Structures are given as C-alpha cells and as structure tokens.
C-alpha cells in the first residue's frame, strides 16, 4: 500500500512540474522579453507549428 501511495505522490509531482513548465511558457508567450519579438509574430509561430 505504501509503495502505491508513494508512486501516486511522485506522479502528482511530475504533473505539477509539467503544469509549471506550461505556465512558464505561457507567461513567456504573453510577455515577450525580446524587443524584436512582437506578440503578433509569436501567434504566427504558434499557428504555423501546428
């Protein structure tokens, strides 16, 4: 039982890390840091990547 519980907790941490990566990436997209990168350019890159 304890091993199963430990596995679930580990998996939850991985999911949380993945979500944090997604949120960080979303923040980068919403607020581009580089002066030469406009939000319109980022949208075009996102759409063409699909």
C-alpha positions as a Markdown table, in Angstrom:
| # | Residue | x | y | z |
|---|---|---|---|---|
| 1 | Unk | 0.0 | 0.0 | 0.0 |
| 2 | Unk | 2.8 | 2.5 | 0.9 |
| 3 | Unk | 4.6 | 1.8 | -2.3 |
| 4 | Unk | 1.4 | 2.6 | -4.3 |
| 5 | Unk | 0.9 | 5.8 | -2.4 |
| 6 | Unk | 4.5 | 6.8 | -2.9 |
| 7 | Unk | 4.1 | 6.2 | -6.7 |
| 8 | Unk | 0.9 | 8.3 | -6.8 |
| 9 | Unk | 2.6 | 11.2 | -5.0 |
| 10 | Unk | 5.6 | 11.0 | -7.3 |
| 11 | Unk | 3.3 | 11.1 | -10.3 |
| 12 | Unk | 1.5 | 14.1 | -8.9 |
| 13 | Unk | 4.8 | 15.9 | -8.5 |
| 14 | Unk | 5.6 | 15.2 | -12.2 |
| 15 | Unk | 2.2 | 16.5 | -13.3 |
| 16 | Unk | 2.7 | 19.6 | -11.2 |
| 17 | Unk | 6.2 | 20.2 | -12.7 |
| 18 | Unk | 4.7 | 19.8 | -16.2 |
| 19 | Unk | 2.0 | 22.3 | -15.5 |
| 20 | Unk | 4.5 | 24.7 | -14.1 |
| 21 | Unk | 6.5 | 24.4 | -17.3 |
| 22 | Unk | 3.3 | 25.1 | -19.3 |
| 23 | Unk | 2.5 | 28.1 | -17.2 |
| 24 | Unk | 6.1 | 29.4 | -17.5 |
| 25 | Unk | 5.9 | 29.0 | -21.3 |
| 26 | Unk | 2.5 | 30.7 | -21.4 |
| 27 | Unk | 4.0 | 33.7 | -19.4 |
| 28 | Unk | 6.9 | 33.9 | -21.9 |
| 29 | Unk | 4.5 | 34.0 | -24.8 |
| 30 | Unk | 2.2 | 36.5 | -23.2 |
| 31 | Unk | 5.1 | 38.8 | -22.3 |
| 32 | Unk | 7.9 | 38.5 | -24.9 |
| 33 | Unk | 11.2 | 39.7 | -23.4 |
| 34 | Unk | 13.0 | 40.5 | -26.6 |
| 35 | Unk | 12.4 | 43.9 | -28.2 |
| 36 | Unk | 12.4 | 42.4 | -31.7 |
| 37 | Unk | 9.6 | 39.9 | -31.0 |
| 38 | Unk | 6.1 | 41.2 | -31.1 |
| 39 | Unk | 3.1 | 39.2 | -29.9 |
| 40 | Unk | 1.8 | 39.0 | -33.5 |
| 41 | Unk | 5.0 | 37.2 | -34.5 |
| 42 | Unk | 4.6 | 34.7 | -31.7 |
| 43 | Unk | 1.0 | 33.9 | -32.7 |
| 44 | Unk | 2.1 | 33.3 | -36.2 |
| 45 | Unk | 4.8 | 30.9 | -35.0 |
| 46 | Unk | 2.3 | 29.0 | -32.8 |
| 47 | Unk | -0.2 | 28.6 | -35.6 |
| 48 | Unk | 2.3 | 27.5 | -38.2 |
| 49 | Unk | 3.8 | 25.0 | -35.8 |
| 50 | Unk | 0.6 | 23.0 | -35.7 |
